[in-house]
Amino acid sequence: MRIALLTEGGYPYATGESHAWCDRLVRGLTGHEFDVYALTARPRQDAGEPPSLPPHVRPAGSAPLWGAAPDEHRRPAEERRGRAVGRRERRRFAEHFADLAAAFVTTPPGEGRTGPDRPMIDKADRFAAGLYGLADLARAHGGLPALLRSEIAVRILEAACRDPRALPAAHGARVRDLLTVTEQLERALRPLSLDWYGETHGLGRADLCHATSGGAAALPGLLAKRFFGTPLLVTEYGVRLREHYLARAAAHLTAPVRALLAAFQLALAAETYAQAALITPGNTHARRWQRRCGADPARLRTVYEGMDAGRFAAVADAEADGSKTLAWVGAIEPAKDIIGLLHAFAEIRRTEPEATLRIIGGVGRDPQAPAYRAHCRALAAQLFPDEAADDRTAGENPVSFEEIGSPEVPTLEDAYACGAVLVLSSVVEGFPRSLVEAMFCGRATVSTDAGAVPEVIGGTGLVVPPRNPHALAEACRALLGDPDRRARLGAAARARALELFTVEQNIAAFRGIYLELIAHAPGRPAASGAASAVGVPRPFDSPAESHVPGHWAMPGQWAAVPTGRTPSWAAEEGRDGAGVPACAAPVPSAGRGEGS
């Protein structure tokens, strides 16, 4: 089948974990064709040519979510030439944008009414009406980016903020706040104006849209479902809504701007989850976020992120001796709470004077990370003065700060091999990759209860409350003093990681999901060219076998149907009212029921 892979700020242009996961997925599913539609988040992602891709993967389109909207991604020039946005288009825009703004700016009244006699219009329905109305306008006439930055948009947004039912923070919005919000909305809604929605090219050719995150990346999938009936699969290993919240909190934005943008992203996430045929969170932590945003539990299925276990196979088991080395591996930034770890280590040293702590990793992406690392080094020097055997020997500090690639730690595997116990001290955590890598290496772990940590550990390590140096110290002491227990926990951790978190299990899960979703999807004229006499799609007009290369024969129905051709019983009209004979059984499901 043909998969439209929808990405934002990652594959195939950027590096990082999102890129690595997408690359592993497409290389593992060679039986499908992938068209990659990429939204770039930063200018440098558009520089140069995309990296080499496998033969069954091709870049189908890219567009920036930064700067001004480029003309080449709007309607074709021959269709736009001489057509300015007229009064009718402006009136339609005002109507649809008013619905959109009212849906995310206002709060529902306590009694469920907008007035004494008028029932309240559901916020989600009104948001959807505004969103798809703008999409239809952009598809028919173009000019949406300019309208979203126009005075009309600012006035509509201002009116929504002055509504008595508006968000409390929105009441204080000033003109410059409204200008900032409309600018950000234009960028967030830029996928509505792209030229990706052709029936014979672009997303109209796809059998399935797979969005690798929520937010802007899912917007083309929402429109493909609206225009062509294409099923949408949404995968989130880091919840996009949560990332927006954290980014807005760190940015220098006013309270009204933060509140309005957060409300918009929440409404977009709710619409995405409502329309997706299936949502695959990467862990229970992400699943909880999605459920709170209104996702139907019946359409949530956890699929753990696949990680390469092979590179850690050569790491030797931790020796059951008296090693007293603690290792911390990751990106140093405030959320990792290295300060708390250092205070915990000071308590450990009171009873374990031979213990050492190796902090291995570079500076994180948080703007405060460089200053935080310098503060951690200063605190380590204060808590642990250099120790020397005599006044002629250079002192050594029991705490070391190292980076992967240095002579002491050439590779990531060496970082995990050097410690008897791996420590994770985070106060905020998503999916703890360093913890899984330590489990692949057979290391016992001590972690804080943050994010998906308890789910990943599953009883194969010790978990303590965050921001509790005393509890962290007690757990580390317990493992440092018991080598046999360390060995047992390390072996159990490796077995769990190999069962749940490998690339192979991830690819196998999505192989089944793809077949399941396409088996439930009705035939669509845009993708298969098949429709009834009145233009209505015929359910299952192309059998599941037509997506498999080769020639297939089904006894009693048809013989040697070439790949991609419609069988005779589906091509003939007048049977059972829809072109399907009464005796023909429906295509069996490849998995659980629809919406599972």
C-alpha positions as CSV (number, residue, x, y, z in Angstrom):
1,M,0.0,0.0,0.0
2,R,1.0,3.6,-0.3
3,I,1.7,5.4,3.0
4,A,1.8,9.2,3.3
5,L,4.3,9.8,6.2
6,L,3.6,13.2,7.7
7,T,6.4,14.7,9.8
8,E,7.1,18.0,11.5
9,G,10.7,19.2,12.1
10,G,12.2,15.8,11.6
11,Y,12.5,13.1,8.9
12,P,14.0,13.3,6.3
13,Y,15.8,16.6,6.8
14,A,16.7,16.8,10.5
15,T,18.6,14.5,12.7
16,G,17.6,13.3,16.1
17,E,15.5,10.5,17.7
18,S,12.4,11.4,15.6
19,H,14.5,11.0,12.4
20,A,16.0,7.8,13.6
21,W,12.6,6.2,14.4
22,C,11.1,7.2,11.0
23,D,14.2,5.8,9.2
24,R,14.0,2.5,11.0
25,L,10.3,2.2,10.3
26,V,10.5,2.8,6.6
27,R,13.5,0.6,6.2
28,G,11.8,-2.2,8.1
29,L,8.6,-2.0,6.1
30,T,9.9,-2.5,2.6
31,G,6.7,-4.0,1.3
32,H,5.0,-0.6,1.3
33,E,5.6,2.6,-0.6
34,F,6.2,5.7,1.5
35,D,5.6,9.3,0.4
36,V,7.1,11.7,2.9
37,Y,5.5,15.1,3.5
38,A,7.7,17.1,5.7
39,L,7.0,20.4,7.6
40,T,10.3,22.0,8.6
41,A,10.5,23.9,11.8
42,R,13.8,25.8,11.3
43,P,15.6,27.4,8.3
44,R,18.6,25.1,8.4
45,Q,16.3,22.1,7.9
46,D,15.6,23.4,4.4
47,A,19.2,23.9,3.4
48,G,20.7,21.4,0.9
49,E,19.3,18.2,-0.4
50,P,17.6,15.6,1.7
51,P,19.7,12.5,2.6
52,S,19.6,9.4,0.5
53,L,16.4,7.4,1.0
54,P,15.6,3.7,0.3
55,P,14.0,3.0,-3.2
56,H,10.5,2.6,-1.8
57,V,10.6,6.0,0.0
58,R,10.4,9.4,-1.8
59,P,10.1,13.0,-0.6
60,A,6.7,14.1,-1.8
61,G,6.6,17.6,-0.4
62,S,8.1,20.0,2.1
63,A,6.9,23.3,3.5
64,P,8.3,25.7,6.2
65,L,6.4,26.5,9.4
66,W,8.7,29.6,9.8
67,G,9.0,32.9,8.0
68,A,6.5,34.0,5.3
69,A,4.4,31.5,3.5
70,P,6.2,30.8,0.1
71,D,4.1,31.2,-3.1
72,E,5.3,27.9,-4.5
73,H,3.3,25.9,-1.9
74,R,0.0,27.7,-2.6
75,R,-2.4,27.2,-5.5
76,P,-0.8,26.9,-9.0
77,A,0.1,30.3,-10.5
78,E,-2.1,29.7,-13.6
79,E,-5.1,29.3,-11.3
80,R,-4.3,32.3,-9.1
81,R,-3.3,34.7,-11.9
82,G,-5.6,37.7,-11.9
83,R,-7.7,36.5,-9.0
84,A,-7.5,38.7,-6.0
85,V,-9.4,37.8,-2.8
86,G,-12.8,39.3,-3.3
87,R,-15.6,40.4,-1.0
88,R,-17.3,37.0,-1.0
89,E,-14.0,35.2,0.1
90,R,-13.4,37.8,2.8
91,R,-17.0,37.2,4.1
92,R,-16.5,33.5,4.1
93,F,-13.2,33.8,5.9
94,A,-14.7,36.0,8.5
95,E,-17.4,33.5,9.2
96,H,-15.1,30.5,9.4
97,F,-12.4,32.3,11.4
98,A,-15.0,33.5,13.9
99,D,-16.1,29.9,14.5
100,L,-12.5,28.8,15.0
101,A,-11.7,31.7,17.3
102,A,-14.9,31.4,19.4
103,A,-14.3,27.7,19.8
104,F,-10.8,27.9,21.4
105,V,-11.0,31.4,23.0
106,T,-14.3,31.0,25.0
107,T,-15.1,28.6,27.8
108,P,-18.4,26.7,27.9
109,P,-21.0,28.3,30.1
110,G,-21.9,26.5,33.3
111,E,-25.5,25.9,32.3
112,G,-24.6,24.7,28.8
113,R,-26.3,27.7,27.0
114,T,-25.0,30.7,25.2
115,G,-28.2,32.6,25.9
116,P,-31.6,32.2,27.6
117,D,-33.2,30.4,24.7
118,R,-30.3,29.2,22.4
119,P,-28.6,25.9,23.1
120,M,-24.8,26.0,23.2
121,I,-23.0,24.8,20.0
122,D,-20.5,22.2,21.0
123,K,-17.0,23.7,21.0
124,A,-15.4,20.8,19.2
125,D,-18.0,20.9,16.4
126,R,-17.6,24.7,16.1
127,F,-13.8,24.4,15.9
128,A,-14.1,21.7,13.3
129,A,-16.5,23.8,11.3
130,G,-14.1,26.7,11.3
131,L,-11.1,24.7,10.6
132,Y,-12.5,22.8,7.6
133,G,-14.3,25.9,6.4
134,L,-10.9,27.6,6.2
135,A,-9.5,24.6,4.4
136,D,-12.2,24.6,1.8
137,L,-11.7,28.3,1.3
138,A,-7.9,27.9,0.8
139,R,-8.5,25.0,-1.6
140,A,-11.0,26.9,-3.7
141,H,-9.6,30.4,-3.7
142,G,-6.2,30.6,-2.0
143,G,-5.0,33.7,-0.1
144,L,-5.5,32.2,3.4
145,P,-2.1,33.2,4.8
146,A,-2.7,36.8,4.0
147,L,-6.2,36.7,5.5
148,L,-5.0,35.1,8.7
149,R,-2.5,38.1,9.1
150,S,-5.1,40.7,8.1
151,E,-6.9,43.3,10.1
152,I,-10.1,41.2,9.7
153,A,-8.5,38.4,11.7
154,V,-7.2,40.7,14.4
155,R,-10.7,42.3,14.9
156,I,-12.4,38.9,15.0
157,L,-9.9,37.6,17.6
158,E,-10.3,40.8,19.6
159,A,-14.1,40.4,19.6
160,A,-13.7,36.8,20.9
161,C,-11.4,38.0,23.7
162,R,-13.9,40.6,24.7
163,D,-16.7,38.1,25.0
164,P,-17.8,37.6,28.7
165,R,-17.1,33.8,28.3
166,A,-13.6,34.3,27.0
167,L,-10.6,32.7,28.9
168,P,-9.7,34.9,31.9
169,A,-6.2,35.6,30.5
170,A,-7.6,36.6,27.1
171,H,-9.5,39.6,28.6
172,G,-6.2,41.4,29.0
173,A,-5.0,40.9,25.4
174,R,-3.7,44.0,23.7
175,V,-3.3,44.7,20.1
176,R,0.4,43.5,20.0
177,D,-0.7,40.3,21.7
178,L,-3.4,39.8,19.0
179,L,-0.9,40.4,16.3
180,T,1.5,37.8,17.8
181,V,-1.3,35.3,18.0
182,T,-2.6,35.8,14.5
183,E,1.0,35.4,13.2
184,Q,1.4,32.2,15.1
185,L,-2.0,30.9,13.9
186,E,-1.0,31.6,10.3
187,R,2.1,29.4,10.7
188,A,0.2,26.7,12.6
189,L,-2.5,26.6,9.9
190,R,-0.2,26.9,6.9
191,P,-0.8,23.2,6.0
192,L,-4.3,24.2,5.0
193,S,-2.9,26.3,2.1
194,L,-0.4,23.7,0.7
195,D,-0.8,22.1,-2.8
196,W,-0.6,18.5,-1.4
197,Y,-4.3,17.7,-1.9
198,G,-4.7,16.6,-5.5
199,E,-6.9,13.7,-6.3
200,T,-4.5,12.1,-8.8
201,H,-1.3,13.3,-7.1
202,G,-0.4,14.2,-3.6
203,L,-2.3,12.9,-0.6
204,G,-5.2,11.8,-2.9
205,R,-3.1,8.8,-3.9
206,A,-2.4,7.6,-0.4
207,D,-4.1,4.5,1.1
208,L,-3.2,5.6,4.6
209,C,-1.8,8.8,6.3
210,H,0.6,8.2,9.2
211,A,1.3,11.4,11.2
212,T,4.4,11.0,13.3
213,S,3.2,13.6,15.8
214,G,0.1,15.6,16.6
215,G,-0.2,19.3,15.9
216,A,0.7,20.7,12.5
217,A,1.9,17.3,11.2
218,A,-1.6,15.9,11.6
219,L,-3.3,18.7,9.7
220,P,-2.6,17.3,6.2
221,G,-4.0,13.9,7.5
222,L,-7.2,15.6,8.7
223,L,-7.7,17.2,5.3
224,A,-6.9,14.0,3.5
225,K,-9.6,12.3,5.5
226,R,-12.1,15.1,4.7
227,F,-11.3,15.4,1.0
228,F,-10.6,11.7,0.2
229,G,-11.7,9.6,3.1
230,T,-8.2,8.5,3.8
231,P,-7.8,6.9,7.2
232,L,-5.4,8.7,9.7
233,L,-3.0,7.0,12.0
234,V,-1.3,9.3,14.7
235,T,1.8,8.2,16.5
236,E,3.1,10.3,19.4
237,Y,6.3,9.3,21.3
238,G,6.4,12.8,22.8
239,V,3.0,14.4,23.2
240,R,3.0,17.4,20.9
241,L,0.6,19.4,23.1
242,R,2.9,18.9,26.1
243,E,5.9,20.1,24.0
244,H,3.9,23.2,23.0
245,Y,3.1,24.0,26.7
246,L,6.7,23.7,27.7
247,A,8.0,25.8,24.8
248,R,5.5,28.6,25.4
249,A,6.3,28.6,29.1
250,A,10.0,29.0,28.3
251,A,9.4,31.7,25.7
252,H,9.1,35.4,26.5
253,L,5.4,35.7,25.8
254,T,2.7,37.6,27.6
255,A,0.1,35.6,29.6
256,P,-2.7,36.3,27.0
257,V,-0.6,35.0,24.1
258,R,0.4,31.9,26.0
259,A,-3.2,31.2,27.0
260,L,-4.6,31.7,23.5
261,L,-2.0,29.6,21.7
262,A,-2.3,26.8,24.3
263,A,-6.1,26.8,23.9
264,F,-5.7,26.6,20.1
265,Q,-3.3,23.7,20.3
266,L,-5.6,21.9,22.8
267,A,-8.5,22.3,20.4
268,L,-6.4,21.0,17.5
269,A,-5.2,18.0,19.5
270,A,-8.8,17.2,20.4
271,E,-9.9,17.3,16.8
272,T,-6.9,15.2,15.7
273,Y,-7.7,12.5,18.3
274,A,-11.4,12.5,17.4
275,Q,-10.7,12.0,13.7
276,A,-7.8,9.5,13.9
277,A,-8.7,5.9,13.1
278,L,-6.0,4.8,15.6
279,I,-3.7,6.6,18.0
280,T,-0.4,4.9,19.1
281,P,1.1,6.5,22.1
282,G,4.7,5.5,23.0
283,N,3.9,4.9,26.7
284,T,1.3,5.2,29.3
285,H,2.4,8.7,30.2
286,A,1.6,9.9,26.7
287,R,-1.6,7.8,26.7
288,R,-2.8,9.7,29.8
289,W,-2.3,13.0,28.1
290,Q,-4.2,11.9,25.1
291,R,-7.1,10.6,27.1
292,R,-7.3,13.9,29.0
293,C,-7.6,15.7,25.6
294,G,-10.6,13.6,24.7
295,A,-9.1,10.6,22.9
296,D,-11.3,7.5,22.8
297,P,-9.6,4.8,24.9
298,A,-10.9,2.2,22.3
299,R,-8.7,3.8,19.7
300,L,-5.6,4.1,21.8
301,R,-2.9,1.4,21.4
302,T,0.5,1.7,23.1
303,V,3.4,0.9,20.8
304,Y,6.8,1.3,22.5
305,E,9.5,3.1,20.6
306,G,11.9,0.7,18.9
307,M,15.6,1.1,19.9
308,D,18.6,-0.6,18.5
309,A,19.7,-3.2,21.0
310,G,22.4,-4.7,18.9
311,R,24.9,-2.0,19.6
312,F,24.8,-2.8,23.3
313,A,25.1,-6.6,22.9
314,A,28.9,-6.4,23.4
315,V,28.7,-4.6,26.7
316,A,29.9,-7.1,29.4
317,D,27.7,-7.8,32.4
318,A,28.4,-5.8,35.5
319,E,30.9,-7.7,37.6
320,A,29.5,-9.0,40.9
321,D,32.4,-7.5,42.8
322,G,32.7,-4.5,45.1
323,S,32.5,-1.8,42.4
324,K,31.2,1.4,43.9
325,T,30.7,3.5,40.7
326,L,27.5,5.3,40.0
327,A,26.9,6.5,36.4
328,W,24.6,9.1,35.1
329,V,24.1,9.4,31.3
330,G,22.2,12.1,29.5
331,A,21.9,15.8,28.5
332,I,22.6,18.1,31.4
333,E,19.8,20.6,32.0
334,P,17.7,21.7,34.9
335,A,15.0,19.1,34.4
336,K,17.5,16.3,35.1
337,D,18.1,17.6,38.7
338,I,21.8,17.0,38.9
339,I,21.9,19.3,41.9
340,G,19.7,16.8,43.8
341,L,21.9,13.9,42.6
342,L,25.0,15.6,44.0
343,H,23.4,16.1,47.4
344,A,22.4,12.5,47.4
345,F,25.9,11.4,46.5
346,A,27.2,13.5,49.4
347,E,25.0,11.4,51.7
348,I,26.2,8.2,50.1
349,R,29.9,9.1,50.7
350,R,29.3,9.3,54.4
351,T,28.9,5.5,54.5
352,E,30.5,4.5,51.2
353,P,33.8,6.5,51.1
354,E,35.0,4.5,48.1
355,A,32.0,5.4,45.9
356,T,32.5,7.6,42.8
357,L,30.0,9.3,40.5
358,R,30.5,9.8,36.8
359,I,28.3,12.3,35.1
360,I,28.5,11.6,31.4
361,G,26.8,13.8,28.8
362,G,26.8,17.2,27.0
363,V,24.7,20.3,27.5
364,G,21.0,19.9,26.8
365,R,18.9,22.1,24.5
366,D,17.4,24.1,27.4
367,P,18.6,27.7,27.2
368,Q,19.6,27.5,30.8
369,A,21.6,24.4,30.4
370,P,25.1,25.9,30.0
371,A,24.7,28.0,33.2
372,Y,23.2,25.0,35.0
373,R,26.1,22.7,34.1
374,A,28.6,25.3,35.4
375,H,26.6,25.6,38.6
376,C,26.7,21.7,39.0
377,R,30.5,21.7,38.5
378,A,30.9,24.4,41.1
379,L,28.7,22.6,43.6
380,A,30.6,19.3,43.1
381,A,33.9,21.1,43.8
382,Q,32.4,22.6,46.9
383,L,30.8,19.4,48.3
384,F,33.8,17.2,47.3
385,P,37.2,18.9,47.6
386,D,39.9,17.1,45.7
387,E,41.3,14.2,47.6
388,A,45.0,13.4,47.7
389,A,47.1,10.7,49.4
390,D,49.7,13.3,50.4
391,D,50.7,16.9,49.8
392,R,52.7,16.0,46.7
393,T,50.0,14.1,44.8
394,A,47.4,15.7,42.7
395,G,44.0,15.5,44.2
396,E,41.1,13.7,42.5
397,N,37.5,14.5,42.9
398,P,35.0,11.6,43.3
399,V,32.7,13.3,40.9
400,S,33.7,13.6,37.3
401,F,32.0,15.4,34.4
402,E,32.7,13.7,31.1
403,E,31.4,13.7,27.5
404,I,31.0,10.8,25.1
405,G,33.8,10.9,22.6
406,S,36.5,11.8,25.1
407,P,39.4,9.4,25.7
408,E,37.9,8.1,28.9
409,V,34.4,7.5,27.3
410,P,34.9,7.0,23.6
411,T,31.4,5.6,22.9
412,L,27.9,5.4,24.4
413,E,28.4,1.8,25.2
414,D,31.5,2.7,27.3
415,A,29.4,5.1,29.3
416,Y,27.1,2.3,30.5
417,A,29.9,-0.2,30.9
418,C,31.7,2.0,33.4
419,G,29.0,2.0,36.1
420,A,27.9,-0.6,38.5
421,V,24.6,1.2,38.9
422,L,22.9,3.7,36.5
423,V,21.1,6.6,38.2
424,L,18.4,8.7,36.7
425,S,17.4,11.8,38.8
426,S,15.0,13.7,36.6
427,V,12.0,15.7,37.9
428,V,10.5,15.9,34.4
429,E,10.9,13.1,32.0
430,G,9.1,11.7,28.9
431,F,10.3,8.4,27.6
432,P,13.7,7.6,29.4
433,R,15.9,6.5,26.6
434,S,19.0,6.3,28.8
435,L,17.2,4.0,31.1
436,V,16.3,1.6,28.3
437,E,19.9,1.6,27.0
438,A,21.2,0.8,30.5
439,M,18.7,-2.1,30.6
440,F,20.0,-3.4,27.3
441,C,23.4,-3.4,28.9
442,G,22.2,-5.4,31.9
443,R,22.7,-2.7,34.4
444,A,20.8,-2.3,37.7
445,T,19.1,1.1,37.9
446,V,17.9,3.7,40.4
447,S,15.4,6.1,39.0
448,T,13.0,8.8,40.1
449,D,9.3,8.5,39.5
450,A,8.9,10.8,36.5
451,G,7.1,10.4,33.2
452,A,7.2,6.9,31.8
453,V,10.0,5.7,34.2
454,P,7.9,3.2,36.3
455,E,6.3,1.8,33.1
456,V,9.7,1.2,31.6
457,I,11.3,-0.3,34.7
458,G,8.4,-2.6,35.5
459,G,10.0,-3.9,38.7
460,T,13.5,-4.5,37.4
461,G,15.0,-1.5,39.2
462,L,14.5,0.8,42.2
463,V,12.2,3.8,41.8
464,V,12.1,6.7,44.3
465,P,10.2,10.0,44.5
466,P,11.7,12.9,42.6
467,R,13.3,15.8,44.5
468,N,14.2,13.5,47.4
469,P,18.0,13.2,47.7
470,H,17.7,11.1,50.9
471,A,15.5,8.5,49.2
472,L,17.8,8.5,46.1
473,A,20.9,8.0,48.4
474,E,19.2,5.1,50.3
475,A,18.4,3.2,47.1
476,C,21.9,3.7,45.6
477,R,23.4,2.5,48.9
478,A,21.2,-0.6,48.8
479,L,22.5,-1.7,45.4
480,L,26.1,-0.6,45.9
481,G,26.2,-2.9,49.0
482,D,24.6,-5.9,47.4
483,P,26.4,-7.1,44.2
484,D,24.2,-10.2,43.8
485,R,21.0,-8.1,43.9
486,R,22.6,-5.9,41.2
487,A,23.2,-8.8,39.0
488,R,19.7,-10.2,39.4
489,L,18.1,-6.9,38.6
490,G,20.4,-6.3,35.7
491,A,19.5,-9.6,34.1
492,A,15.8,-9.0,34.6
493,A,16.2,-5.5,33.1
494,R,17.9,-6.8,30.0
495,A,15.2,-9.5,29.4
496,R,12.4,-6.9,29.8
497,A,14.1,-4.4,27.4
498,L,14.7,-7.1,24.7
499,E,11.0,-8.1,25.0
500,L,9.4,-4.6,24.8
501,F,11.7,-2.0,23.4
502,T,13.5,-3.3,20.3
503,V,13.2,-2.1,16.7
504,E,11.9,-5.5,15.7
505,Q,8.8,-5.3,18.0
506,N,8.1,-1.8,16.9
507,I,8.2,-2.7,13.2
508,A,6.1,-5.8,13.7
509,A,3.4,-3.7,15.5
510,F,3.1,-1.2,12.7
511,R,3.1,-3.8,10.0
512,G,0.0,-5.3,11.7
513,I,-1.6,-1.9,12.3
514,Y,-1.2,-0.8,8.6
515,L,-2.9,-4.0,7.4
516,E,-5.6,-3.7,10.0
517,L,-6.5,-0.1,9.1
518,I,-6.5,-0.7,5.4
519,A,-8.7,-3.8,5.9
520,H,-11.3,-1.6,7.6
521,A,-11.1,1.3,5.1
522,P,-13.8,1.4,2.4
523,G,-12.8,1.7,-1.2
524,R,-12.1,5.4,-2.2
525,P,-12.5,6.7,-5.7
526,A,-9.4,8.9,-5.3
527,A,-7.1,6.0,-4.5
528,S,-8.6,3.1,-6.4
529,G,-10.7,4.8,-9.1
530,A,-13.7,2.6,-8.2
531,A,-17.2,4.0,-7.5
532,S,-20.8,3.1,-8.1
533,A,-22.8,4.7,-10.8
534,V,-23.8,7.6,-8.5
535,G,-20.2,8.2,-7.4
536,V,-20.5,6.5,-4.0
537,P,-17.4,4.6,-2.9
538,R,-18.0,0.8,-2.7
539,P,-16.8,-0.7,0.5
540,F,-14.0,-3.2,0.0
541,D,-14.0,-2.8,-3.8
542,S,-10.3,-3.7,-3.7
543,P,-9.7,-6.8,-1.6
544,A,-6.8,-7.0,0.9
545,E,-5.0,-9.4,-1.4
546,S,-4.7,-6.7,-4.1
547,H,-2.2,-4.9,-2.0
548,V,0.2,-7.9,-2.0
549,P,2.6,-8.3,-5.0
550,G,1.9,-11.2,-7.3
551,H,-1.2,-12.9,-8.7
552,W,-3.8,-14.4,-6.5
553,A,-6.7,-16.8,-7.1
554,M,-9.7,-17.1,-4.9
555,P,-11.6,-20.3,-5.6
556,G,-15.3,-19.7,-6.2
557,Q,-14.9,-16.0,-6.8
558,W,-12.3,-15.0,-9.3
559,A,-9.1,-16.4,-10.8
560,A,-5.7,-14.8,-11.2
561,V,-6.7,-11.3,-10.4
562,P,-3.7,-9.1,-11.2
563,T,-2.4,-6.8,-8.5
564,G,-4.4,-3.6,-8.1
565,R,-7.3,-4.7,-10.3
566,T,-10.8,-4.8,-9.1
567,P,-12.3,-8.4,-9.0
568,S,-15.3,-9.1,-11.3
569,W,-17.8,-9.3,-8.5
570,A,-16.9,-5.8,-7.3
571,A,-16.9,-4.4,-10.9
572,E,-20.5,-5.5,-11.7
573,E,-23.4,-3.4,-10.7
574,G,-26.8,-4.5,-9.6
575,R,-25.8,-7.2,-7.2
576,D,-27.0,-6.8,-3.6
577,G,-27.5,-3.1,-4.3
578,A,-23.8,-2.1,-4.1
579,G,-22.0,-4.2,-6.6
580,V,-21.2,-7.0,-4.1
581,P,-22.9,-10.4,-4.5
582,A,-25.0,-11.5,-1.5
583,C,-22.9,-14.6,-1.1
584,A,-19.6,-12.7,-1.0
585,A,-18.2,-12.5,2.5
586,P,-16.6,-9.2,3.6
587,V,-12.9,-8.8,3.8
588,P,-11.8,-10.3,7.2
589,S,-10.3,-8.0,9.8
590,A,-6.6,-8.1,10.2
591,G,-6.9,-7.4,13.9
592,R,-9.4,-6.2,16.4
593,G,-12.6,-4.4,15.5
594,E,-12.8,-1.1,13.9
595,G,-11.5,1.7,16.1
596,S,-9.6,-0.7,18.3
